[in-house]
Amino acid sequence: MAGLPAARAAPRPADPVRGDGVKQPTPMDINQLIAHNGACFYAIAFIWTFLEGETVILFAGFAAAQGLVDPLLLLAVAWLGSFSGDQCYFWLGRRFGVRLLDRFPRWRHGVDAALHWLERYDTGFILSFRFIYGVRNFSSFALGVSAVRWDRFLRLNFVAAGLWAVAFVGAGYFLGHAFRAMLGDLARTFSLVMLGAFIAVAGGMWLLHRAQRRRRQQIAVPPGVKVVIPPP
């Protein structure tokens, strides 16, 4: 109705006051941190996927299910980060692979294992190495050392990065919806729930990496596997 004052936004809650009269700032929970620092959150997701990490992407997918980040933008960032990272590692293998292996001979076991997978499964390995624990950290580097042509790897890596991004962003997204369905309004607080989920996933990934490392130390390198010098 005319003449009535326009509604104003609800005032921000006052900061709590200590006994000595000094105001304390209101703590910001995880929801607010993500909502107020969206650009930084996407940047972290890009850097993390560039370095081959899925834990933060699961976390981010969980956040997307709560409406804190855009799931499609998150998917694009994860896709681009994973693609760019493995292209970089492939280039390092192609340009400096033999010299780096001579300087860091401990890498040779992982590279030889990745080349063994490549000889056995070829295209299937290039599309799936991101999901294979124990060899994935060396795979794109090993592919650079191999005879795989750069343009073929470029095409397959783009598809593989998309599959990986869809899988992990989707897993986090549906996990977030499952938590919300089970916990109702409690899931909206997000802080303690997501903190616990993040710790659980990170701990599980660390234990899995540790088990795979021990297994690699116990299994001999497949016989007959040699580093192939890439064509000029």
LOBAMAR-310770 format. One record per residue (C-alpha): x, y, z; residue number from 1. Coordinates in Angstrom, 1 decimal, padded with zeros to 4 digits, m for minus. Each point is the difference from the previous one (the first is absolute). Layout:
! residues N
<pt c1="X" c2="Y" c3="Z" resi="NUM"/>
...
END
This chain:
! residues 232
<pt c1="000.0" c2="000.0" c3="000.0" resi="1"/>
<pt c1="001.1" c2="003.5" c3="m000.7" resi="2"/>
<pt c1="001.4" c2="001.9" c3="002.9" resi="3"/>
<pt c1="001.5" c2="m003.0" c3="001.7" resi="4"/>
<pt c1="003.8" c2="000.0" c3="000.4" resi="5"/>
<pt c1="002.0" c2="m002.6" c3="m002.0" resi="6"/>
<pt c1="001.0" c2="m003.1" c3="001.8" resi="7"/>
<pt c1="003.6" c2="m000.1" c3="001.1" resi="8"/>
<pt c1="002.3" c2="m003.0" c3="000.2" resi="9"/>
<pt c1="000.3" c2="m001.7" c3="003.3" resi="10"/>
<pt c1="003.0" c2="001.5" c3="002.0" resi="11"/>
<pt c1="003.1" c2="m002.0" c3="000.5" resi="12"/>
<pt c1="000.1" c2="m001.7" c3="003.4" resi="13"/>
<pt c1="002.0" c2="002.0" c3="002.4" resi="14"/>
<pt c1="003.4" c2="m001.4" c3="000.9" resi="15"/>
<pt c1="000.2" c2="m001.7" c3="003.4" resi="16"/>
<pt c1="001.5" c2="002.1" c3="002.8" resi="17"/>
<pt c1="002.6" c2="m001.4" c3="002.4" resi="18"/>
<pt c1="000.0" c2="000.6" c3="003.7" resi="19"/>
<pt c1="002.4" c2="002.9" c3="m000.4" resi="20"/>
<pt c1="m002.3" c2="001.8" c3="m002.4" resi="21"/>
<pt c1="002.0" c2="m000.8" c3="m003.2" resi="22"/>
<pt c1="m002.0" c2="m001.2" c3="m002.9" resi="23"/>
<pt c1="000.9" c2="m003.4" c3="m001.5" resi="24"/>
<pt c1="m000.5" c2="m000.6" c3="m003.8" resi="25"/>
<pt c1="m002.7" c2="m002.4" c3="m000.9" resi="26"/>
<pt c1="001.7" c2="m003.2" c3="m001.3" resi="27"/>
<pt c1="m000.6" c2="m000.8" c3="m003.7" resi="28"/>
<pt c1="m000.9" c2="m003.6" c3="m000.7" resi="29"/>
<pt c1="001.0" c2="m002.0" c3="m003.1" resi="30"/>
<pt c1="m003.2" c2="000.9" c3="m001.9" resi="31"/>
<pt c1="000.8" c2="003.7" c3="000.3" resi="32"/>
<pt c1="003.6" c2="m000.5" c3="m000.9" resi="33"/>
<pt c1="m000.9" c2="m001.7" c3="m003.2" resi="34"/>
<pt c1="m002.8" c2="002.3" c3="m000.9" resi="35"/>
<pt c1="002.1" c2="003.2" c3="000.6" resi="36"/>
<pt c1="003.1" c2="m001.4" c3="m001.7" resi="37"/>
<pt c1="m001.4" c2="m001.8" c3="m003.0" resi="38"/>
<pt c1="002.8" c2="001.1" c3="m002.5" resi="39"/>
<pt c1="002.7" c2="m001.3" c3="002.4" resi="40"/>
<pt c1="m001.9" c2="m003.2" c3="000.5" resi="41"/>
<pt c1="000.0" c2="m000.7" c3="m003.8" resi="42"/>
<pt c1="003.6" c2="001.0" c3="m000.2" resi="43"/>
<pt c1="000.9" c2="m002.5" c3="002.7" resi="44"/>
<pt c1="m002.0" c2="m002.7" c3="m001.8" resi="45"/>
<pt c1="001.9" c2="000.7" c3="m003.2" resi="46"/>
<pt c1="003.4" c2="m000.2" c3="001.7" resi="47"/>
<pt c1="m001.0" c2="m003.2" c3="001.8" resi="48"/>
<pt c1="m001.1" c2="m001.7" c3="m003.1" resi="49"/>
<pt c1="003.1" c2="001.1" c3="m001.8" resi="50"/>
<pt c1="001.9" c2="m001.9" c3="002.6" resi="51"/>
<pt c1="m002.2" c2="m003.1" c3="m000.3" resi="52"/>
<pt c1="m002.0" c2="000.3" c3="003.2" resi="53"/>
<pt c1="m003.6" c2="m001.2" c3="000.3" resi="54"/>
<pt c1="m000.6" c2="000.6" c3="003.7" resi="55"/>
<pt c1="m000.7" c2="003.7" c3="m000.4" resi="56"/>
<pt c1="m002.2" c2="m000.7" c3="m003.0" resi="57"/>
<pt c1="m002.1" c2="m002.3" c3="002.0" resi="58"/>
<pt c1="m000.2" c2="002.7" c3="002.7" resi="59"/>
<pt c1="m001.0" c2="002.6" c3="m002.7" resi="60"/>
<pt c1="m002.6" c2="m002.3" c3="m001.4" resi="61"/>
<pt c1="m001.5" c2="m000.3" c3="003.5" resi="62"/>
<pt c1="000.0" c2="003.8" c3="000.2" resi="63"/>
<pt c1="m001.7" c2="000.2" c3="m003.4" resi="64"/>
<pt c1="m002.8" c2="m002.2" c3="001.3" resi="65"/>
<pt c1="m000.6" c2="002.5" c3="002.8" resi="66"/>
<pt c1="m000.3" c2="002.8" c3="m002.6" resi="67"/>
<pt c1="003.3" c2="001.7" c3="001.1" resi="68"/>
<pt c1="001.7" c2="m000.3" c3="m003.4" resi="69"/>
<pt c1="m001.1" c2="m000.5" c3="m003.6" resi="70"/>
<pt c1="000.3" c2="m003.7" c3="m000.9" resi="71"/>
<pt c1="000.4" c2="000.6" c3="m003.7" resi="72"/>
<pt c1="002.7" c2="002.6" c3="000.5" resi="73"/>
<pt c1="001.7" c2="m002.3" c3="002.5" resi="74"/>
<pt c1="m000.2" c2="m002.8" c3="m002.6" resi="75"/>
<pt c1="001.7" c2="002.2" c3="m002.6" resi="76"/>
<pt c1="002.7" c2="001.1" c3="002.4" resi="77"/>
<pt c1="000.8" c2="m003.6" c3="001.0" resi="78"/>
<pt c1="000.0" c2="m001.1" c3="m003.6" resi="79"/>
<pt c1="002.3" c2="002.7" c3="m001.1" resi="80"/>
<pt c1="002.3" c2="m000.4" c3="003.0" resi="81"/>
<pt c1="000.4" c2="m003.7" c3="m000.4" resi="82"/>
<pt c1="000.5" c2="000.3" c3="m003.8" resi="83"/>
<pt c1="002.6" c2="002.8" c3="000.4" resi="84"/>
<pt c1="002.0" c2="m001.9" c3="002.7" resi="85"/>
<pt c1="000.4" c2="m003.2" c3="m002.0" resi="86"/>
<pt c1="000.8" c2="001.9" c3="m003.1" resi="87"/>
<pt c1="002.8" c2="001.7" c3="001.9" resi="88"/>
<pt c1="001.3" c2="m003.3" c3="001.4" resi="89"/>
<pt c1="m000.1" c2="m001.6" c3="m003.5" resi="90"/>
<pt c1="002.0" c2="002.9" c3="m001.3" resi="91"/>
<pt c1="002.6" c2="m000.4" c3="002.8" resi="92"/>
<pt c1="000.3" c2="m003.7" c3="m000.9" resi="93"/>
<pt c1="000.3" c2="000.7" c3="m003.7" resi="94"/>
<pt c1="002.5" c2="002.8" c3="000.4" resi="95"/>
<pt c1="002.1" c2="m001.1" c3="003.1" resi="96"/>
<pt c1="m001.1" c2="m003.5" c3="000.8" resi="97"/>
<pt c1="003.2" c2="m002.0" c3="m000.5" resi="98"/>
<pt c1="002.1" c2="002.6" c3="001.7" resi="99"/>
<pt c1="m002.4" c2="000.2" c3="003.0" resi="100"/>
<pt c1="000.0" c2="m003.8" c3="000.3" resi="101"/>
<pt c1="003.7" c2="000.0" c3="000.0" resi="102"/>
<pt c1="000.0" c2="002.6" c3="002.7" resi="103"/>
<pt c1="m002.8" c2="m001.5" c3="002.1" resi="104"/>
<pt c1="000.3" c2="m003.8" c3="m000.5" resi="105"/>
<pt c1="m002.7" c2="m000.6" c3="002.7" resi="106"/>
<pt c1="m002.6" c2="001.2" c3="m002.6" resi="107"/>
<pt c1="000.9" c2="m002.8" c3="m002.4" resi="108"/>
<pt c1="m002.1" c2="m002.6" c3="001.9" resi="109"/>
<pt c1="m003.2" c2="002.0" c3="m000.4" resi="110"/>
<pt c1="000.8" c2="000.9" c3="m003.6" resi="111"/>
<pt c1="000.7" c2="m003.6" c3="m000.9" resi="112"/>
<pt c1="m003.2" c2="m001.1" c3="001.6" resi="113"/>
<pt c1="m002.0" c2="002.6" c3="m001.9" resi="114"/>
<pt c1="001.7" c2="m001.0" c3="m003.3" resi="115"/>
<pt c1="m001.0" c2="m003.6" c3="000.8" resi="116"/>
<pt c1="m003.6" c2="001.0" c3="000.3" resi="117"/>
<pt c1="000.3" c2="002.0" c3="m003.2" resi="118"/>
<pt c1="001.4" c2="m003.0" c3="m001.9" resi="119"/>
<pt c1="m002.9" c2="m002.1" c3="001.3" resi="120"/>
<pt c1="m003.0" c2="002.3" c3="m000.3" resi="121"/>
<pt c1="001.1" c2="002.9" c3="m002.3" resi="122"/>
<pt c1="m002.9" c2="002.3" c3="m000.4" resi="123"/>
<pt c1="m001.9" c2="m001.4" c3="002.9" resi="124"/>
<pt c1="002.9" c2="000.8" c3="002.3" resi="125"/>
<pt c1="000.2" c2="003.6" c3="m001.3" resi="126"/>
<pt c1="m003.7" c2="000.5" c3="000.7" resi="127"/>
<pt c1="000.1" c2="m001.6" c3="003.5" resi="128"/>
<pt c1="003.4" c2="000.6" c3="001.6" resi="129"/>
<pt c1="m001.4" c2="002.8" c3="002.2" resi="130"/>
<pt c1="m002.0" c2="m002.7" c3="001.8" resi="131"/>
<pt c1="002.9" c2="m002.5" c3="000.5" resi="132"/>
<pt c1="001.7" c2="000.6" c3="003.3" resi="133"/>
<pt c1="003.6" c2="m000.8" c3="000.1" resi="134"/>
<pt c1="000.9" c2="000.9" c3="m003.6" resi="135"/>
<pt c1="m002.0" c2="003.1" c3="m000.7" resi="136"/>
<pt c1="002.5" c2="002.4" c3="001.5" resi="137"/>
<pt c1="002.6" c2="m001.1" c3="m002.7" resi="138"/>
<pt c1="m002.4" c2="m000.8" c3="m002.8" resi="139"/>
<pt c1="m000.1" c2="003.3" c3="m002.0" resi="140"/>
<pt c1="003.8" c2="000.4" c3="000.4" resi="141"/>
<pt c1="000.5" c2="m003.6" c3="m001.1" resi="142"/>
<pt c1="m002.2" c2="000.6" c3="m003.0" resi="143"/>
<pt c1="002.2" c2="002.9" c3="m000.9" resi="144"/>
<pt c1="003.0" c2="m002.4" c3="000.1" resi="145"/>
<pt c1="m001.8" c2="m002.5" c3="m002.1" resi="146"/>
<pt c1="m000.6" c2="000.0" c3="m003.8" resi="147"/>
<pt c1="m003.5" c2="001.3" c3="000.4" resi="148"/>
<pt c1="m000.5" c2="002.9" c3="m002.4" resi="149"/>
<pt c1="m000.7" c2="003.4" c3="001.7" resi="150"/>
<pt c1="m003.1" c2="000.7" c3="m002.0" resi="151"/>
<pt c1="m001.5" c2="m003.4" c3="000.8" resi="152"/>
<pt c1="000.7" c2="000.6" c3="003.7" resi="153"/>
<pt c1="m001.5" c2="003.5" c3="m000.2" resi="154"/>
<pt c1="m003.3" c2="m001.4" c3="m001.3" resi="155"/>
<pt c1="m000.3" c2="m002.9" c3="002.3" resi="156"/>
<pt c1="001.2" c2="002.0" c3="003.0" resi="157"/>
<pt c1="m002.8" c2="002.6" c3="m000.6" resi="158"/>
<pt c1="m002.6" c2="m002.8" c3="000.0" resi="159"/>
<pt c1="001.6" c2="m001.7" c3="003.0" resi="160"/>
<pt c1="000.1" c2="003.2" c3="002.1" resi="161"/>
<pt c1="m003.7" c2="000.5" c3="m000.7" resi="162"/>
<pt c1="m000.8" c2="m003.5" c3="001.1" resi="163"/>
<pt c1="002.0" c2="000.5" c3="003.2" resi="164"/>
<pt c1="m001.6" c2="003.4" c3="000.8" resi="165"/>
<pt c1="m003.5" c2="m001.3" c3="m000.6" resi="166"/>
<pt c1="000.7" c2="m003.1" c3="002.3" resi="167"/>
<pt c1="001.4" c2="001.9" c3="003.0" resi="168"/>
<pt c1="m002.1" c2="003.2" c3="m000.2" resi="169"/>
<pt c1="m003.1" c2="m002.2" c3="m000.5" resi="170"/>
<pt c1="001.0" c2="m002.3" c3="002.9" resi="171"/>
<pt c1="000.4" c2="003.0" c3="002.4" resi="172"/>
<pt c1="m003.2" c2="001.6" c3="m001.3" resi="173"/>
<pt c1="m002.1" c2="m003.1" c3="000.5" resi="174"/>
<pt c1="001.7" c2="m000.7" c3="003.4" resi="175"/>
<pt c1="m001.0" c2="003.5" c3="001.1" resi="176"/>
<pt c1="m003.6" c2="m000.6" c3="m001.0" resi="177"/>
<pt c1="000.0" c2="m003.3" c3="001.8" resi="178"/>
<pt c1="001.2" c2="001.6" c3="003.2" resi="179"/>
<pt c1="m002.7" c2="002.7" c3="m000.4" resi="180"/>
<pt c1="m002.7" c2="m002.7" c3="m000.5" resi="181"/>
<pt c1="001.1" c2="m001.9" c3="003.1" resi="182"/>
<pt c1="000.8" c2="002.9" c3="002.3" resi="183"/>
<pt c1="m002.6" c2="002.6" c3="m001.2" resi="184"/>
<pt c1="000.6" c2="003.5" c3="001.3" resi="185"/>
<pt c1="003.1" c2="m001.1" c3="001.9" resi="186"/>
<pt c1="001.9" c2="m000.4" c3="m003.3" resi="187"/>
<pt c1="m000.6" c2="003.7" c3="m000.7" resi="188"/>
<pt c1="002.4" c2="000.9" c3="002.8" resi="189"/>
<pt c1="002.5" c2="m001.9" c3="m002.1" resi="190"/>
<pt c1="003.0" c2="000.9" c3="002.1" resi="191"/>
<pt c1="000.4" c2="m003.0" c3="002.3" resi="192"/>
<pt c1="m001.5" c2="m002.4" c3="m002.5" resi="193"/>
<pt c1="002.3" c2="001.0" c3="m002.8" resi="194"/>
<pt c1="003.0" c2="000.2" c3="002.3" resi="195"/>
<pt c1="m000.6" c2="m003.6" c3="001.1" resi="196"/>
<pt c1="m000.5" c2="m001.1" c3="m003.6" resi="197"/>
<pt c1="003.1" c2="001.8" c3="m001.2" resi="198"/>
<pt c1="002.1" c2="m001.6" c3="002.7" resi="199"/>
<pt c1="m001.4" c2="m003.4" c3="m000.7" resi="200"/>
<pt c1="000.7" c2="000.2" c3="m003.7" resi="201"/>
<pt c1="003.4" c2="001.5" c3="000.4" resi="202"/>
<pt c1="000.9" c2="m002.7" c3="002.6" resi="203"/>
<pt c1="m001.3" c2="m002.7" c3="m002.3" resi="204"/>
<pt c1="002.0" c2="001.3" c3="m003.0" resi="205"/>
<pt c1="003.2" c2="000.2" c3="002.2" resi="206"/>
<pt c1="m000.4" c2="m003.6" c3="001.2" resi="207"/>
<pt c1="m000.7" c2="m001.2" c3="m003.6" resi="208"/>
<pt c1="003.1" c2="001.8" c3="m001.3" resi="209"/>
<pt c1="002.1" c2="m001.5" c3="002.8" resi="210"/>
<pt c1="m001.3" c2="m003.5" c3="m000.7" resi="211"/>
<pt c1="000.7" c2="000.4" c3="m003.7" resi="212"/>
<pt c1="003.5" c2="001.2" c3="000.7" resi="213"/>
<pt c1="000.7" c2="m003.0" c3="002.1" resi="214"/>
<pt c1="m001.4" c2="m002.3" c3="m002.6" resi="215"/>
<pt c1="002.2" c2="001.6" c3="m002.7" resi="216"/>
<pt c1="003.1" c2="m000.6" c3="002.1" resi="217"/>
<pt c1="m001.0" c2="m003.7" c3="000.4" resi="218"/>
<pt c1="m000.8" c2="m000.7" c3="m003.7" resi="219"/>
<pt c1="002.8" c2="m000.3" c3="m002.5" resi="220"/>
<pt c1="000.1" c2="002.1" c3="m003.1" resi="221"/>
<pt c1="m001.5" c2="m002.0" c3="m002.9" resi="222"/>
<pt c1="002.7" c2="m001.6" c3="m002.1" resi="223"/>
<pt c1="000.9" c2="001.3" c3="m003.4" resi="224"/>
<pt c1="m001.3" c2="003.5" c3="000.6" resi="225"/>
<pt c1="002.3" c2="002.7" c3="m001.4" resi="226"/>
<pt c1="m000.3" c2="003.8" c3="m000.3" resi="227"/>
<pt c1="m000.7" c2="000.8" c3="m003.7" resi="228"/>
<pt c1="001.7" c2="003.0" c3="m001.4" resi="229"/>
<pt c1="m002.7" c2="002.2" c3="m001.7" resi="230"/>
<pt c1="000.3" c2="000.8" c3="m003.7" resi="231"/>
<pt c1="001.5" c2="003.4" c3="m000.9" resi="232"/>
END
